[in-house]
Amino acid sequence: MTGWGITLPLTGVPLPAHRALVERLPDLGYTGVWTAETAGADAFSPLVLASQWSSRLRLGTAVAPVFTRGPALLAMTAAALADCAPGRFALGIGASSPGVVQDWNGLAHTRPFARTRDTLRFLRTALTGKPVTAQYPTFEVRGFRLERPPATPPPILLAALRPRMLRLAAEEADGAITNWLAPSDVPTVRAALGPGPELVAPVFVCVTEDAREARRLGRMMIGSYLTVPAYRAFQDWLGRTEPLAAMHRAWDAGDRWRALLAVPDEVVDALIVHGGPDACRARIRQYVAAGLDTPVIALLPTGDGDPVAQVEALAPDRD
Protein backbone atom coordinates (compact mmCIF):
# COMPACT_ATOMS: atom_id res chain seq x y z
CA MET A 1 0.00 0.00 0.00
CA THR A 2 1.36 3.42 -0.94
CA GLY A 3 -1.10 5.32 1.25
CA TRP A 4 -4.22 7.38 0.84
CA GLY A 5 -4.43 10.27 -1.58
CA ILE A 6 -6.84 13.15 -1.81
CA THR A 7 -8.16 14.77 -4.98
CA LEU A 8 -7.64 18.53 -5.10
CA PRO A 9 -8.85 21.20 -5.58
CA LEU A 10 -11.88 20.81 -3.35
CA THR A 11 -15.22 22.05 -4.65
CA GLY A 12 -15.87 25.65 -3.66
CA VAL A 13 -12.37 26.27 -2.28
CA PRO A 14 -10.19 28.72 -4.27
CA LEU A 15 -6.96 27.14 -5.40
CA PRO A 16 -4.61 29.42 -3.41
CA ALA A 17 -6.69 28.79 -0.27
CA HIS A 18 -5.60 25.13 -0.23
CA ARG A 19 -2.16 25.91 1.15
CA ALA A 20 -2.95 25.47 4.85
CA LEU A 21 -4.66 22.13 4.15
CA VAL A 22 -1.86 20.83 1.94
CA GLU A 23 0.69 21.67 4.59
CA ARG A 24 -1.27 19.59 7.14
CA LEU A 25 -2.08 16.59 4.95
CA PRO A 26 1.00 14.50 5.86
CA ASP A 27 0.32 14.93 9.57
CA LEU A 28 -3.24 13.74 8.98
CA GLY A 29 -1.94 10.56 7.38
CA TYR A 30 -2.43 11.40 3.71
CA THR A 31 0.47 10.52 1.45
CA GLY A 32 -0.48 12.14 -1.83
CA VAL A 33 -2.34 14.83 -3.74
CA TRP A 34 -3.93 13.87 -7.05
CA THR A 35 -5.75 15.88 -9.69
CA ALA A 36 -8.41 15.17 -12.28
CA GLU A 37 -8.94 17.13 -15.47
CA THR A 38 -12.43 17.74 -16.81
CA ALA A 39 -13.88 21.27 -16.67
CA GLY A 40 -12.31 22.67 -13.49
CA ALA A 41 -8.63 23.25 -12.82
CA ASP A 42 -6.17 21.62 -15.19
CA ALA A 43 -4.29 18.57 -13.93
CA PHE A 44 -0.91 20.24 -13.43
CA SER A 45 -1.36 23.72 -11.89
CA PRO A 46 -2.67 22.49 -8.51
CA LEU A 47 0.24 20.06 -8.27
CA VAL A 48 2.82 22.76 -8.97
CA LEU A 49 1.41 24.73 -6.05
CA ALA A 50 1.25 21.65 -3.82
CA SER A 51 4.87 20.84 -4.65
CA GLN A 52 5.90 24.13 -3.06
CA TRP A 53 3.59 23.85 -0.07
CA SER A 54 4.75 20.42 1.10
CA SER A 55 7.83 18.32 0.43
CA ARG A 56 6.29 15.19 1.97
CA LEU A 57 3.49 14.45 -0.48
CA ARG A 58 3.43 12.39 -3.61
CA LEU A 59 1.81 14.24 -6.53
CA GLY A 60 -0.09 12.60 -9.35
CA THR A 61 -2.34 13.32 -12.30
CA ALA A 62 -5.40 11.09 -12.53
CA VAL A 63 -5.46 11.75 -15.36
CA ALA A 64 -4.04 14.05 -18.03
CA PRO A 65 -5.73 13.34 -21.39
CA VAL A 66 -3.44 12.27 -24.23
CA PHE A 67 -5.50 14.07 -26.87
CA THR A 68 -5.75 17.60 -25.45
CA ARG A 69 -2.00 18.25 -25.28
CA GLY A 70 0.41 17.41 -28.05
CA PRO A 71 2.96 14.73 -27.15
CA ALA A 72 5.83 17.23 -26.83
CA LEU A 73 3.78 19.63 -24.70
CA LEU A 74 2.74 16.78 -22.42
CA ALA A 75 6.40 15.79 -22.02
CA MET A 76 7.41 19.38 -21.24
CA THR A 77 4.65 19.82 -18.68
CA ALA A 78 5.49 16.53 -16.98
CA ALA A 79 9.19 17.41 -16.91
CA ALA A 80 8.49 20.78 -15.32
CA LEU A 81 6.42 19.20 -12.55
CA ALA A 82 9.03 16.50 -12.02
CA ASP A 83 11.55 19.32 -11.60
CA CYS A 84 9.33 20.92 -8.94
CA ALA A 85 8.91 17.64 -7.03
CA PRO A 86 11.91 15.39 -7.74
CA GLY A 87 11.05 11.76 -7.16
CA ARG A 88 7.54 12.61 -5.95
CA PHE A 89 5.55 12.97 -9.17
CA ALA A 90 3.57 10.27 -10.99
CA LEU A 91 2.22 11.03 -14.45
CA GLY A 92 -1.18 9.49 -15.03
CA ILE A 93 -2.37 9.66 -18.64
CA GLY A 94 -5.48 8.41 -20.35
CA ALA A 95 -7.77 8.68 -23.34
CA SER A 96 -10.45 10.76 -21.55
CA SER A 97 -13.83 10.81 -23.32
CA PRO A 98 -15.44 12.09 -26.53
CA GLY A 99 -17.24 14.77 -24.49
CA VAL A 100 -14.02 16.27 -23.17
CA VAL A 101 -11.91 15.77 -26.28
CA GLN A 102 -14.39 16.41 -29.10
CA ASP A 103 -17.20 18.49 -27.63
CA TRP A 104 -15.08 20.76 -25.43
CA ASN A 105 -11.75 20.83 -27.22
CA GLY A 106 -12.70 20.36 -30.86
CA LEU A 107 -10.38 17.39 -31.38
CA ALA A 108 -11.09 13.97 -32.82
CA HIS A 109 -11.33 11.21 -30.22
CA THR A 110 -10.22 8.41 -32.52
CA ARG A 111 -8.35 5.19 -31.72
CA PRO A 112 -8.11 5.96 -27.99
CA PHE A 113 -6.22 2.77 -27.11
CA ALA A 114 -3.63 3.33 -29.82
CA ARG A 115 -3.21 7.02 -28.97
CA THR A 116 -2.64 6.19 -25.31
CA ARG A 117 -0.15 3.44 -26.19
CA ASP A 118 1.75 5.67 -28.60
CA THR A 119 1.87 8.56 -26.14
CA LEU A 120 3.19 6.22 -23.45
CA ARG A 121 5.94 4.99 -25.74
CA PHE A 122 6.86 8.52 -26.80
CA LEU A 123 7.00 9.71 -23.18
CA ARG A 124 9.17 6.80 -22.12
CA THR A 125 11.83 8.02 -24.53
CA ALA A 126 11.29 11.77 -24.34
CA LEU A 127 11.43 12.00 -20.54
CA THR A 128 14.92 10.48 -20.56
CA GLY A 129 16.15 13.46 -22.59
CA LYS A 130 16.85 11.42 -25.70
CA PRO A 131 15.91 12.93 -29.08
CA VAL A 132 12.76 11.55 -30.63
CA THR A 133 12.11 11.18 -34.32
CA ALA A 134 9.49 8.52 -34.81
CA GLN A 135 6.41 7.61 -36.80
CA TYR A 136 3.84 6.25 -34.37
CA PRO A 137 0.57 4.77 -35.65
CA THR A 138 -1.43 7.78 -34.38
CA PHE A 139 1.05 10.67 -34.69
CA GLU A 140 4.55 11.56 -35.89
CA VAL A 141 7.30 13.35 -33.95
CA ARG A 142 10.35 14.78 -35.72
CA GLY A 143 13.42 16.05 -33.93
CA PHE A 144 12.01 16.68 -30.45
CA ARG A 145 14.29 16.74 -27.42
CA LEU A 146 13.56 18.03 -23.93
CA GLU A 147 15.83 20.90 -22.96
CA ARG A 148 15.33 20.13 -19.25
CA PRO A 149 14.68 16.41 -18.80
CA PRO A 150 14.00 15.33 -15.21
CA ALA A 151 16.92 13.79 -13.36
CA THR A 152 14.70 10.79 -12.73
CA PRO A 153 11.85 10.25 -15.20
CA PRO A 154 8.52 10.03 -13.36
CA PRO A 155 6.58 6.77 -13.30
CA ILE A 156 3.77 6.67 -15.85
CA LEU A 157 0.37 5.25 -14.96
CA LEU A 158 -2.35 4.48 -17.50
CA ALA A 159 -6.06 5.10 -17.07
CA ALA A 160 -7.35 1.59 -17.65
CA LEU A 161 -10.88 0.20 -17.42
CA ARG A 162 -10.73 -3.16 -19.16
CA PRO A 163 -8.32 -6.03 -19.81
CA ARG A 164 -6.63 -4.70 -22.95
CA MET A 165 -5.57 -1.39 -21.38
CA LEU A 166 -4.79 -3.08 -18.08
CA ARG A 167 -2.44 -5.45 -19.90
CA LEU A 168 -0.74 -2.50 -21.58
CA ALA A 169 -0.34 -0.84 -18.18
CA ALA A 170 1.21 -4.00 -16.79
CA GLU A 171 3.54 -4.58 -19.72
CA GLU A 172 4.74 -1.06 -20.59
CA ALA A 173 3.74 1.39 -17.84
CA ASP A 174 4.30 1.53 -14.09
CA GLY A 175 0.73 0.92 -13.05
CA ALA A 176 -2.90 1.62 -13.74
CA ILE A 177 -5.52 4.12 -12.64
CA THR A 178 -9.03 2.74 -12.72
CA ASN A 179 -12.33 4.36 -11.77
CA TRP A 180 -15.91 3.70 -10.72
CA LEU A 181 -15.56 0.43 -8.91
CA ALA A 182 -16.71 -1.10 -5.64
CA PRO A 183 -14.40 -2.94 -3.23
CA SER A 184 -15.83 -6.20 -4.56
CA ASP A 185 -14.68 -5.21 -8.08
CA VAL A 186 -11.04 -4.70 -7.13
CA PRO A 187 -10.04 -8.39 -7.40
CA THR A 188 -11.36 -8.50 -10.99
CA VAL A 189 -9.27 -5.49 -11.98
CA ARG A 190 -6.25 -6.69 -10.03
CA ALA A 191 -6.40 -10.09 -11.72
CA ALA A 192 -6.30 -8.44 -15.16
CA LEU A 193 -3.47 -6.09 -14.15
CA GLY A 194 -1.41 -8.66 -12.27
CA PRO A 195 0.08 -8.56 -8.78
CA GLY A 196 3.06 -6.29 -9.38
CA PRO A 197 2.05 -2.92 -10.89
CA GLU A 198 0.55 -0.19 -8.75
CA LEU A 199 -3.24 0.08 -8.86
CA VAL A 200 -4.69 3.53 -8.15
CA ALA A 201 -8.38 4.45 -8.07
CA PRO A 202 -10.42 7.50 -7.15
CA VAL A 203 -12.95 6.61 -4.47
CA PHE A 204 -16.01 8.86 -4.47
CA VAL A 205 -16.86 9.82 -0.91
CA CYS A 206 -19.91 11.68 0.35
CA VAL A 207 -19.58 12.49 4.06
CA THR A 208 -23.17 12.61 5.24
CA GLU A 209 -25.52 10.54 7.37
CA ASP A 210 -28.31 11.53 4.99
CA ALA A 211 -28.42 8.48 2.73
CA ARG A 212 -31.10 10.03 0.54
CA GLU A 213 -28.93 13.06 -0.22
CA ALA A 214 -25.88 10.89 -0.82
CA ARG A 215 -27.83 8.72 -3.25
CA ARG A 216 -29.19 11.79 -5.04
CA LEU A 217 -25.65 13.05 -5.61
CA GLY A 218 -24.51 9.55 -6.52
CA ARG A 219 -27.22 9.13 -9.14
CA MET A 220 -26.24 12.41 -10.76
CA MET A 221 -22.61 11.31 -10.94
CA ILE A 222 -23.50 7.85 -12.21
CA GLY A 223 -25.75 9.29 -14.91
CA SER A 224 -22.98 11.65 -16.04
CA TYR A 225 -20.20 9.08 -16.14
CA LEU A 226 -21.52 5.57 -16.61
CA THR A 227 -23.45 6.46 -19.76
CA VAL A 228 -20.11 7.27 -21.45
CA PRO A 229 -19.35 4.26 -23.69
CA ALA A 230 -16.03 3.34 -22.06
CA TYR A 231 -17.50 3.42 -18.56
CA ARG A 232 -20.60 1.59 -19.69
CA ALA A 233 -18.43 -1.19 -21.10
CA PHE A 234 -16.42 -1.26 -17.87
CA GLN A 235 -19.55 -1.74 -15.77
CA ASP A 236 -20.72 -4.47 -18.15
CA TRP A 237 -17.38 -6.23 -17.64
CA LEU A 238 -17.79 -5.92 -13.88
CA GLY A 239 -21.25 -7.53 -14.08
CA ARG A 240 -23.62 -4.56 -13.81
CA THR A 241 -25.29 -4.89 -17.19
CA GLU A 242 -28.68 -5.81 -15.78
CA PRO A 243 -28.74 -3.43 -12.77
CA LEU A 244 -27.96 -0.50 -15.08
CA ALA A 245 -30.09 -1.59 -18.05
CA ALA A 246 -33.08 0.62 -17.19
CA MET A 247 -30.83 3.66 -16.79
CA HIS A 248 -29.27 3.08 -20.19
CA ARG A 249 -32.63 2.56 -21.89
CA ALA A 250 -33.95 5.84 -20.54
CA TRP A 251 -30.71 7.68 -21.28
CA ASP A 252 -30.57 6.39 -24.86
CA ALA A 253 -34.19 7.52 -25.32
CA GLY A 254 -33.25 11.04 -24.22
CA ASP A 255 -35.09 10.88 -20.88
CA ARG A 256 -32.29 12.01 -18.56
CA TRP A 257 -34.47 12.41 -15.46
CA ARG A 258 -35.96 8.94 -15.73
CA ALA A 259 -32.48 7.55 -16.31
CA LEU A 260 -31.26 8.94 -12.99
CA LEU A 261 -34.30 7.60 -11.16
CA ALA A 262 -33.66 4.16 -12.65
CA VAL A 263 -30.28 3.73 -10.91
CA PRO A 264 -30.86 1.22 -8.09
CA ASP A 265 -29.87 2.11 -4.55
CA GLU A 266 -27.60 -0.91 -4.38
CA VAL A 267 -25.56 0.35 -7.34
CA VAL A 268 -25.17 3.78 -5.77
CA ASP A 269 -24.20 2.23 -2.45
CA ALA A 270 -21.65 0.01 -4.18
CA LEU A 271 -19.95 2.82 -6.10
CA ILE A 272 -20.31 5.79 -3.74
CA VAL A 273 -18.91 5.71 -0.21
CA HIS A 274 -21.26 7.55 2.12
CA GLY A 275 -22.07 7.89 5.80
CA GLY A 276 -20.26 9.39 8.75
CA PRO A 277 -16.46 9.74 8.73
CA ASP A 278 -15.87 6.48 10.60
CA ALA A 279 -18.11 4.50 8.26
CA CYS A 280 -16.47 6.09 5.21
CA ARG A 281 -12.98 5.31 6.46
CA ALA A 282 -13.94 1.70 7.09
CA ARG A 283 -15.35 1.42 3.58
CA ILE A 284 -12.19 2.90 2.02
CA ARG A 285 -10.13 0.33 3.91
CA GLN A 286 -12.19 -2.39 2.21
CA TYR A 287 -10.78 -1.24 -1.13
CA VAL A 288 -7.25 -1.61 0.20
CA ALA A 289 -7.98 -5.02 1.70
CA ALA A 290 -9.32 -6.13 -1.70
CA GLY A 291 -6.08 -5.24 -3.50
CA LEU A 292 -6.13 -1.51 -4.25
CA ASP A 293 -2.72 0.04 -3.59
CA THR A 294 -3.65 3.71 -3.62
CA PRO A 295 -7.17 4.89 -2.86
CA VAL A 296 -7.62 8.55 -3.82
CA ILE A 297 -10.54 10.19 -2.07
CA ALA A 298 -12.69 12.27 -4.42
CA LEU A 299 -14.91 14.27 -2.10
CA LEU A 300 -18.47 14.98 -3.22
CA PRO A 301 -19.89 18.29 -1.97
CA THR A 302 -22.72 18.02 0.53
CA GLY A 303 -24.97 21.01 1.15
CA ASP A 304 -23.30 23.43 3.51
CA GLY A 305 -20.66 20.90 4.64
CA ASP A 306 -17.13 22.26 4.99
CA PRO A 307 -14.95 20.22 2.58
CA VAL A 308 -11.74 21.04 4.46
CA ALA A 309 -13.27 19.77 7.71
CA GLN A 310 -14.45 16.65 5.90
CA VAL A 311 -10.94 15.93 4.60
CA GLU A 312 -9.68 16.27 8.16
CA ALA A 313 -12.44 14.01 9.49
CA LEU A 314 -11.66 11.31 6.91
CA ALA A 315 -7.95 11.28 7.67
CA PRO A 316 -6.42 7.80 7.85
CA ASP A 317 -4.74 8.64 11.16
CA ARG A 318 -8.11 9.26 12.83
CA ASP A 319 -8.41 5.52 13.52
Wavefront OBJ file of the C-alpha trace (Angstrom):
o trace
v 0.000 0.000 0.000
v 1.364 3.423 -0.936
v -1.102 5.320 1.246
v -4.217 7.381 0.842
v -4.425 10.266 -1.579
v -6.843 13.152 -1.808
v -8.160 14.770 -4.982
v -7.641 18.531 -5.095
v -8.853 21.196 -5.575
v -11.881 20.810 -3.346
v -15.222 22.049 -4.649
v -15.872 25.649 -3.656
v -12.370 26.274 -2.281
v -10.192 28.717 -4.273
v -6.957 27.137 -5.404
v -4.613 29.423 -3.406
v -6.692 28.789 -0.268
v -5.604 25.126 -0.225
v -2.163 25.914 1.151
v -2.952 25.465 4.849
v -4.664 22.129 4.146
v -1.860 20.826 1.936
v 0.692 21.674 4.592
v -1.271 19.594 7.141
v -2.075 16.593 4.949
v 1.002 14.501 5.856
v 0.320 14.933 9.565
v -3.241 13.738 8.979
v -1.941 10.561 7.375
v -2.434 11.396 3.708
v 0.470 10.517 1.453
v -0.484 12.139 -1.830
v -2.338 14.826 -3.739
v -3.929 13.869 -7.050
v -5.751 15.875 -9.690
v -8.410 15.167 -12.277
v -8.938 17.131 -15.475
v -12.434 17.742 -16.810
v -13.878 21.271 -16.675
v -12.308 22.666 -13.494
v -8.629 23.249 -12.823
v -6.175 21.619 -15.193
v -4.287 18.574 -13.927
v -0.911 20.245 -13.431
v -1.356 23.723 -11.894
v -2.667 22.492 -8.510
v 0.238 20.062 -8.270
v 2.819 22.762 -8.972
v 1.412 24.733 -6.045
v 1.251 21.654 -3.819
v 4.874 20.841 -4.653
v 5.896 24.128 -3.061
v 3.587 23.848 -0.065
v 4.752 20.417 1.099
v 7.829 18.325 0.431
v 6.294 15.188 1.974
v 3.491 14.454 -0.477
v 3.429 12.387 -3.609
v 1.813 14.238 -6.528
v -0.092 12.597 -9.353
v -2.343 13.319 -12.303
v -5.403 11.094 -12.529
v -5.464 11.750 -15.357
v -4.043 14.048 -18.027
v -5.730 13.336 -21.389
v -3.440 12.272 -24.231
v -5.501 14.070 -26.870
v -5.751 17.600 -25.455
v -2.000 18.246 -25.281
v 0.407 17.414 -28.046
v 2.961 14.733 -27.154
v 5.828 17.235 -26.829
v 3.781 19.633 -24.697
v 2.743 16.783 -22.421
v 6.398 15.794 -22.017
v 7.413 19.379 -21.241
v 4.654 19.816 -18.684
v 5.487 16.531 -16.978
v 9.185 17.406 -16.915
v 8.490 20.775 -15.316
v 6.425 19.201 -12.553
v 9.032 16.499 -12.016
v 11.552 19.318 -11.600
v 9.329 20.919 -8.938
v 8.911 17.645 -7.031
v 11.912 15.394 -7.738
v 11.053 11.756 -7.162
v 7.537 12.606 -5.949
v 5.551 12.967 -9.170
v 3.570 10.267 -10.987
v 2.216 11.029 -14.452
v -1.182 9.487 -15.025
v -2.373 9.656 -18.635
v -5.485 8.411 -20.355
v -7.771 8.677 -23.344
v -10.446 10.757 -21.555
v -13.831 10.805 -23.318
v -15.442 12.094 -26.533
v -17.236 14.770 -24.493
v -14.018 16.274 -23.168
v -11.913 15.765 -26.278
v -14.389 16.410 -29.102
v -17.199 18.495 -27.628
v -15.079 20.756 -25.426
v -11.746 20.833 -27.221
v -12.705 20.357 -30.864
v -10.383 17.392 -31.377
v -11.094 13.973 -32.819
v -11.327 11.207 -30.220
v -10.222 8.410 -32.525
v -8.348 5.190 -31.720
v -8.107 5.959 -27.989
v -6.224 2.770 -27.109
v -3.626 3.331 -29.820
v -3.208 7.015 -28.973
v -2.642 6.193 -25.306
v -0.146 3.440 -26.195
v 1.750 5.671 -28.604
v 1.870 8.556 -26.137
v 3.188 6.221 -23.446
v 5.942 4.987 -25.744
v 6.863 8.522 -26.795
v 7.001 9.714 -23.180
v 9.169 6.796 -22.124
v 11.832 8.020 -24.533
v 11.286 11.769 -24.341
v 11.428 12.000 -20.541
v 14.918 10.476 -20.561
v 16.146 13.457 -22.592
v 16.854 11.422 -25.700
v 15.912 12.934 -29.079
v 12.760 11.554 -30.630
v 12.107 11.183 -34.324
v 9.494 8.518 -34.811
v 6.412 7.611 -36.799
v 3.842 6.250 -34.366
v 0.575 4.772 -35.652
v -1.428 7.781 -34.382
v 1.051 10.671 -34.687
v 4.546 11.564 -35.888
v 7.300 13.351 -33.952
v 10.346 14.776 -35.718
v 13.415 16.051 -33.926
v 12.013 16.681 -30.446
v 14.294 16.736 -27.417
v 13.561 18.027 -23.930
v 15.835 20.897 -22.963
v 15.326 20.134 -19.248
v 14.684 16.413 -18.802
v 14.001 15.326 -15.215
v 16.923 13.786 -13.357
v 14.699 10.787 -12.731
v 11.845 10.254 -15.197
v 8.517 10.034 -13.365
v 6.584 6.770 -13.298
v 3.772 6.670 -15.847
v 0.372 5.247 -14.959
v -2.346 4.482 -17.500
v -6.057 5.104 -17.070
v -7.352 1.589 -17.647
v -10.876 0.205 -17.419
v -10.733 -3.159 -19.164
v -8.320 -6.029 -19.814
v -6.632 -4.700 -22.952
v -5.569 -1.389 -21.383
v -4.792 -3.082 -18.076
v -2.442 -5.454 -19.896
v -0.735 -2.499 -21.582
v -0.342 -0.839 -18.176
v 1.206 -3.999 -16.787
v 3.540 -4.579 -19.722
v 4.741 -1.063 -20.590
v 3.739 1.394 -17.838
v 4.302 1.534 -14.086
v 0.734 0.917 -13.055
v -2.904 1.623 -13.739
v -5.524 4.118 -12.643
v -9.031 2.744 -12.719
v -12.327 4.365 -11.766
v -15.907 3.703 -10.717
v -15.556 0.429 -8.909
v -16.710 -1.098 -5.636
v -14.398 -2.938 -3.234
v -15.830 -6.202 -4.561
v -14.677 -5.213 -8.077
v -11.038 -4.705 -7.125
v -10.038 -8.392 -7.398
v -11.357 -8.503 -10.988
v -9.270 -5.489 -11.983
v -6.249 -6.691 -10.035
v -6.396 -10.092 -11.723
v -6.301 -8.443 -15.160
v -3.469 -6.090 -14.150
v -1.409 -8.657 -12.269
v 0.077 -8.560 -8.784
v 3.059 -6.294 -9.376
v 2.046 -2.918 -10.889
v 0.552 -0.189 -8.750
v -3.237 0.082 -8.863
v -4.691 3.529 -8.152
v -8.380 4.454 -8.068
v -10.422 7.503 -7.154
v -12.953 6.607 -4.470
v -16.014 8.863 -4.474
v -16.863 9.818 -0.907
v -19.913 11.679 0.352
v -19.582 12.492 4.058
v -23.175 12.614 5.244
v -25.518 10.536 7.369
v -28.314 11.532 4.992
v -28.416 8.478 2.730
v -31.100 10.026 0.544
v -28.930 13.057 -0.216
v -25.875 10.889 -0.821
v -27.828 8.720 -3.253
v -29.188 11.785 -5.041
v -25.649 13.050 -5.614
v -24.513 9.548 -6.516
v -27.218 9.126 -9.139
v -26.239 12.410 -10.763
v -22.608 11.308 -10.935
v -23.496 7.846 -12.214
v -25.750 9.291 -14.912
v -22.985 11.652 -16.039
v -20.203 9.082 -16.141
v -21.520 5.570 -16.613
v -23.447 6.461 -19.760
v -20.112 7.270 -21.453
v -19.349 4.263 -23.695
v -16.032 3.338 -22.059
v -17.497 3.416 -18.559
v -20.605 1.585 -19.695
v -18.430 -1.193 -21.098
v -16.425 -1.256 -17.870
v -19.552 -1.745 -15.769
v -20.716 -4.470 -18.153
v -17.376 -6.228 -17.642
v -17.792 -5.923 -13.883
v -21.246 -7.527 -14.081
v -23.621 -4.558 -13.805
v -25.292 -4.889 -17.193
v -28.684 -5.814 -15.777
v -28.743 -3.430 -12.774
v -27.956 -0.497 -15.080
v -30.091 -1.592 -18.045
v -33.082 0.622 -17.185
v -30.834 3.656 -16.789
v -29.268 3.080 -20.189
v -32.630 2.559 -21.895
v -33.954 5.844 -20.545
v -30.711 7.684 -21.283
v -30.574 6.386 -24.856
v -34.186 7.523 -25.316
v -33.247 11.041 -24.220
v -35.091 10.881 -20.881
v -32.295 12.008 -18.556
v -34.466 12.411 -15.459
v -35.963 8.940 -15.729
v -32.483 7.554 -16.308
v -31.259 8.944 -12.991
v -34.300 7.598 -11.159
v -33.658 4.156 -12.651
v -30.276 3.728 -10.910
v -30.855 1.220 -8.088
v -29.871 2.114 -4.547
v -27.605 -0.912 -4.384
v -25.560 0.348 -7.337
v -25.169 3.782 -5.770
v -24.200 2.231 -2.450
v -21.648 0.010 -4.179
v -19.948 2.817 -6.101
v -20.311 5.791 -3.737
v -18.906 5.707 -0.213
v -21.255 7.551 2.124
v -22.071 7.886 5.795
v -20.264 9.392 8.753
v -16.463 9.743 8.729
v -15.867 6.481 10.605
v -18.105 4.501 8.256
v -16.474 6.092 5.209
v -12.984 5.313 6.465
v -13.941 1.701 7.091
v -15.348 1.416 3.576
v -12.194 2.896 2.019
v -10.129 0.329 3.914
v -12.193 -2.387 2.214
v -10.776 -1.238 -1.129
v -7.253 -1.614 0.204
v -7.984 -5.022 1.700
v -9.324 -6.134 -1.701
v -6.077 -5.241 -3.496
v -6.135 -1.505 -4.250
v -2.724 0.038 -3.589
v -3.654 3.706 -3.624
v -7.172 4.891 -2.864
v -7.619 8.545 -3.819
v -10.536 10.194 -2.067
v -12.694 12.270 -4.422
v -14.906 14.270 -2.095
v -18.467 14.980 -3.222
v -19.891 18.293 -1.974
v -22.723 18.022 0.531
v -24.969 21.013 1.146
v -23.299 23.432 3.514
v -20.658 20.904 4.636
v -17.131 22.257 4.991
v -14.947 20.223 2.583
v -11.741 21.036 4.455
v -13.272 19.775 7.708
v -14.449 16.651 5.902
v -10.939 15.926 4.596
v -9.682 16.267 8.156
v -12.443 14.007 9.495
v -11.658 11.308 6.905
v -7.946 11.280 7.669
v -6.421 7.802 7.847
v -4.742 8.638 11.156
v -8.109 9.259 12.832
v -8.407 5.519 13.516
l 1 2 3 4 5 6 7 8 9 10 11 12 13 14 15 16 17 18 19 20 21 22 23 24 25 26 27 28 29 30 31 32 33 34 35 36 37 38 39 40 41 42 43 44 45 46 47 48 49 50 51 52 53 54 55 56 57 58 59 60 61 62 63 64 65 66 67 68 69 70 71 72 73 74 75 76 77 78 79 80 81 82 83 84 85 86 87 88 89 90 91 92 93 94 95 96 97 98 99 100 101 102 103 104 105 106 107 108 109 110 111 112 113 114 115 116 117 118 119 120 121 122 123 124 125 126 127 128 129 130 131 132 133 134 135 136 137 138 139 140 141 142 143 144 145 146 147 148 149 150 151 152 153 154 155 156 157 158 159 160 161 162 163 164 165 166 167 168 169 170 171 172 173 174 175 176 177 178 179 180 181 182 183 184 185 186 187 188 189 190 191 192 193 194 195 196 197 198 199 200 201 202 203 204 205 206 207 208 209 210 211 212 213 214 215 216 217 218 219 220 221 222 223 224 225 226 227 228 229 230 231 232 233 234 235 236 237 238 239 240 241 242 243 244 245 246 247 248 249 250 251 252 253 254 255 256 257 258 259 260 261 262 263 264 265 266 267 268 269 270 271 272 273 274 275 276 277 278 279 280 281 282 283 284 285 286 287 288 289 290 291 292 293 294 295 296 297 298 299 300 301 302 303 304 305 306 307 308 309 310 311 312 313 314 315 316 317 318 319
